[in-house]
């Protein structure tokens, strides 16, 4: 029971982090939208839809933001 609760809390933390990254990318003008759709995570970018796993989305958004900040 405790293990399941910890896993759920970990999932929530990952979802929150992904949401924060997506919102930051929107604020920076790097993407126009993001969210879950059809079991995948979609990133909307100027006429393009990137459909990936949440883990891939987190890496993609992190790299996109880091690239812009350099």
C-alpha positions in Angstrom: 0.0 0.0 0.0 2.8 2.5 0.9 4.7 1.6 -2.2 1.7 2.3 -4.4 1.2 5.6 -2.7 4.8 6.6 -3.2 4.6 5.6 -6.9 1.5 7.7 -7.3 3.2 10.7 -5.6 6.2 10.2 -7.9 3.9 10.2 -10.9 2.3 13.4 -9.7 5.6 15.1 -9.2 6.7 14.1 -12.8 3.4 15.4 -14.2 3.8 18.7 -12.4 7.4 19.1 -13.6 6.3 18.3 -17.2 3.5 20.9 -16.9 5.9 23.5 -15.5 8.4 22.9 -18.3 5.6 23.1 -20.9 4.2 26.3 -19.5 7.7 27.9 -19.3 8.3 27.0 -23.0 5.0 28.7 -23.8 6.0 31.8 -21.9 9.3 31.9 -23.8 7.5 31.6 -27.1 9.1 28.2 -27.9 5.8 26.2 -28.2 2.2 27.1 -28.5 0.7 24.3 -26.4 1.2 21.0 -24.6 -0.7 18.2 -22.9 -1.8 14.6 -22.9 -3.8 13.3 -25.9 -4.5 9.7 -26.8 -2.1 8.2 -24.3 0.8 10.3 -25.5 2.1 13.8 -24.6 1.7 16.3 -27.4 3.8 19.4 -27.9 2.4 21.9 -30.3 5.0 23.9 -32.1 4.3 26.4 -34.9 2.4 24.1 -37.4 3.9 20.9 -36.0 2.6 18.4 -33.5 5.2 16.3 -31.6 3.7 13.2 -30.0 6.0 11.5 -27.6 6.0 9.7 -24.2 6.0 11.9 -21.1 9.6 11.1 -20.4 10.6 12.1 -24.0 8.6 15.2 -23.7 10.4 16.2 -20.5 13.8 15.8 -22.1 12.7 17.6 -25.3 11.3 20.6 -23.4 14.2 20.8 -21.0 16.6 20.8 -24.0 14.5 23.3 -25.9 14.5 25.7 -22.9 18.2 25.2 -22.2 19.1 25.9 -25.8 17.2 29.2 -25.8 18.8 30.2 -22.5 22.3 29.9 -23.9 
